[in-house]
Amino acid sequence: LNNLGAFLSALGRREDALALTQEAVDIRRKLAQSNPAAFLPDLARSLNSLGNRLSALGRLEEALAPTQEAVEIRRKFAQSNLAAFLPDLATSLNNLGASLSDLGRWEDALAPAQEATEILRRLAHSNPAAFLPHLATSLNNLGAFLSALGRREDALAPVQESVDIHRQLARSNPAAFLPDLAGSLNNLGASLSDLGRREDALAFAQEAVDIRRKLAQPNPAAFLPGLAKSLGAFGSVLSSLEQHEKATGIFAEGLQHIAPFYQEHPDAFAPLAGSLQDSYLQSCREADIKPDEKLLIMRKK
């Protein structure tokens, strides 16, 4: 059930994935009551997945509790068996940081992200094949949280390292790692733009868009939201370079992609849809272009 939920989530079938993952949690919680030593680690795995599924549907407050519970279980087991449970603890810490950041709790998110990165750096040193992908993800998260806290100089190094690792991994296995590379490129472009290096930022933002366009062609349900996010980042860099007419077209494309997702799951996609719409309207004003009313998917209060 847990694995099937993961597969459905990867296909963009978010509601179906949530139901199966919740069932897996319920079963494993019952099993863990009678035999905690045997089944608590499996419960933590399903709780981790449940937090991810809830987050994907925009149920951010609900996602926090199972994610925190997974961390608590895995920390307890890691104390007695580091080799077996430290990697799982790092995964849950990363998810906890992401869950807290989704709620705007950036300061709280930073500590678990830093702890996860430290753990994974040690693990990757001894076993790079197994742990470099996880380290890259953790570095990407850490950079994003530092940037959100205004620590722009500190954010650049971990995000750059994440891009370097993901690029290396994507060369040998593009199907597995191109989505992660696109996410890291997005963050690197944002970090460079924040530091005033907008020409450098433009190249990375464009690369993220190109990757996600290719990914979305065979699997739009899974990858169009990511493409919309990358288009928003690309348009923002174009706007900062005063290429307002081109930015308007980019934001418009992003709105077209995100519209059906927002209509189906408004809680999950309202932040991205709202950001794209606000950026589109601002860009239209800057370029002296009349907005297309059909693109305005969110009603203004």
Salt bridges, closest charged atoms under 4 A:
GLU15 OE2 - HIS265 ND1 3.75
ASP16 OD2 - ARG13 NH2 3.17
GLU62 OE1 - ARG59 NH2 2.79
GLU69 OE2 - ARG29 NH1 2.86
ASP108 OD2 - ARG105 NE 2.98
GLU115 OE2 - ARG75 NH1 2.81
ASP154 OD2 - ARG151 NE 3.11
GLU161 OE2 - ARG121 NH1 2.89
ASP194 OD2 - ARG152 NE 3.96
ASP200 OD2 - ARG197 NE 3.24
GLU207 OE2 - ARG167 NH1 2.62
GLU253 OE2 - ARG213 NH1 2.36
GLU253 OE2 - HIS257 NE2 3.10
GLU264 OE2 - HIS265 NE2 3.66
ASP278 OD1 - LYS300 NZ 2.58
GLU286 OE1 - HIS244 NE2 3.93
ASP292 OD1 - LYS294 NZ 3.47
